[in-house]
Amino acid sequence: MLFKKEHKDMILNGTKTATRRDWKKPMVKVGNIYKAKLKMLSKEYFAKIKVIKLYKQKLYDMTNEDAKKEGYSNLKEFEKVWIEINGDCNNQLTGNWNGNLVVYVIEFEVINGI
């Protein structure tokens, strides 16, 4: 699975235990182990993560607890980072939060860090 470099330490120290992805269909399976990478085609990875939960959720339905699993202190902080990474997924020029967007939520645990 691909992550932004700013998420690496959050994953390794256990503050980020979930990620949300705007996928058409799930790209991971519960129970499977994946290499956490910073570059798409690289063989290098910084951790192995095991998917422990997978479900769909509207961004509007997120709670502060969900934001903490993403590694952020609150929902507003997560929202800001989401927009920086993904735009608003409907109108990237406005920078608005598209809370109606349904995303896949992947909760995971680190199997081993490097």
C-alpha positions as CSV (number, residue, x, y, z in Angstrom):
1,M,0.0,0.0,0.0
2,L,1.2,3.4,-0.9
3,F,1.4,6.2,1.8
4,K,2.7,9.8,1.9
5,K,6.1,10.2,3.4
6,E,4.6,12.3,6.3
7,H,2.6,9.2,7.3
8,K,5.6,6.9,7.7
9,D,6.5,7.8,11.3
10,M,2.8,8.0,12.2
11,I,2.4,4.4,11.1
12,L,5.6,3.1,12.7
13,N,4.9,4.7,16.1
14,G,1.3,3.5,16.0
15,T,-0.5,6.8,15.9
16,K,-1.9,6.1,12.4
17,T,-3.8,2.8,12.3
18,A,-6.3,3.6,9.6
19,T,-6.4,5.1,6.1
20,R,-9.2,6.1,3.8
21,R,-9.1,5.5,0.1
22,D,-11.3,6.8,-2.8
23,W,-11.4,3.4,-4.6
24,K,-14.1,2.1,-7.0
25,K,-13.6,-1.4,-5.4
26,P,-11.5,-2.7,-2.5
27,M,-7.9,-3.2,-3.3
28,V,-7.1,-5.1,0.0
29,K,-8.6,-7.9,2.0
30,V,-9.0,-8.3,5.7
31,G,-6.4,-10.6,7.1
32,N,-3.9,-10.0,4.3
33,I,-0.5,-8.5,4.9
34,Y,0.8,-5.7,2.7
35,K,4.1,-3.8,2.3
36,A,3.7,-0.1,3.3
37,K,5.6,1.9,0.6
38,L,6.4,5.5,-0.2
39,K,7.0,5.0,-4.0
40,M,4.6,3.0,-6.2
41,L,6.9,0.8,-8.1
42,S,9.7,0.6,-5.6
43,K,10.7,-2.7,-3.9
44,E,11.5,-0.8,-0.8
45,Y,9.0,-0.7,2.0
46,F,9.1,0.7,5.6
47,A,6.7,-1.7,7.3
48,K,4.4,-4.7,6.8
49,I,0.8,-4.0,7.8
50,K,-2.0,-6.4,8.3
51,V,-5.5,-5.3,7.4
52,I,-7.8,-5.9,10.4
53,K,-10.9,-4.1,9.2
54,L,-12.3,-2.9,5.9
55,Y,-15.6,-1.0,5.4
56,K,-17.2,1.9,3.5
57,Q,-18.0,5.3,5.1
58,K,-19.1,8.7,4.0
59,L,-16.5,11.3,4.9
60,Y,-19.4,13.3,6.7
61,D,-19.8,10.3,9.0
62,M,-16.3,10.5,10.3
63,T,-15.8,11.3,14.0
64,N,-12.9,12.8,15.9
65,E,-12.0,9.2,17.0
66,D,-11.8,8.2,13.3
67,A,-9.5,11.2,12.7
68,K,-7.3,10.0,15.6
69,K,-7.0,6.6,14.0
70,E,-5.8,8.4,10.8
71,G,-3.0,10.0,13.0
72,Y,-4.5,13.5,13.4
73,S,-5.7,15.2,16.6
74,N,-9.2,16.0,15.3
75,L,-11.5,15.9,12.3
76,K,-10.7,19.5,11.1
77,E,-7.0,18.6,11.0
78,F,-7.7,15.4,9.0
79,E,-10.1,17.3,6.7
80,K,-7.3,19.8,5.8
81,V,-4.8,17.1,5.0
82,W,-7.4,15.1,3.0
83,I,-8.0,18.2,0.8
84,E,-4.3,18.8,0.4
85,I,-3.8,15.2,-0.7
86,N,-7.0,14.5,-2.7
87,G,-8.6,17.8,-3.4
88,D,-12.3,17.7,-2.7
89,C,-12.8,14.9,-5.2
90,N,-15.6,16.8,-7.0
91,N,-14.3,20.3,-7.4
92,Q,-10.6,20.5,-6.7
93,L,-10.5,24.2,-7.5
94,T,-12.6,25.2,-4.5
95,G,-10.8,23.2,-1.9
96,N,-14.1,22.3,-0.3
97,W,-14.6,19.1,1.8
98,N,-16.8,16.7,-0.1
99,G,-18.4,15.0,2.9
100,N,-20.8,13.0,0.7
101,L,-17.9,11.0,-0.8
102,V,-18.0,7.3,0.2
103,V,-14.5,5.9,0.8
104,Y,-13.0,2.6,1.9
105,V,-11.7,2.6,5.4
106,I,-8.8,0.3,6.0
107,E,-7.8,-0.3,9.6
108,F,-4.5,-2.0,10.1
109,E,-1.7,-3.0,12.5
110,V,2.0,-3.0,11.9
111,I,3.5,-6.5,11.7
112,N,7.1,-5.3,11.6
113,G,8.8,-2.0,11.0
114,I,12.2,-1.7,9.4
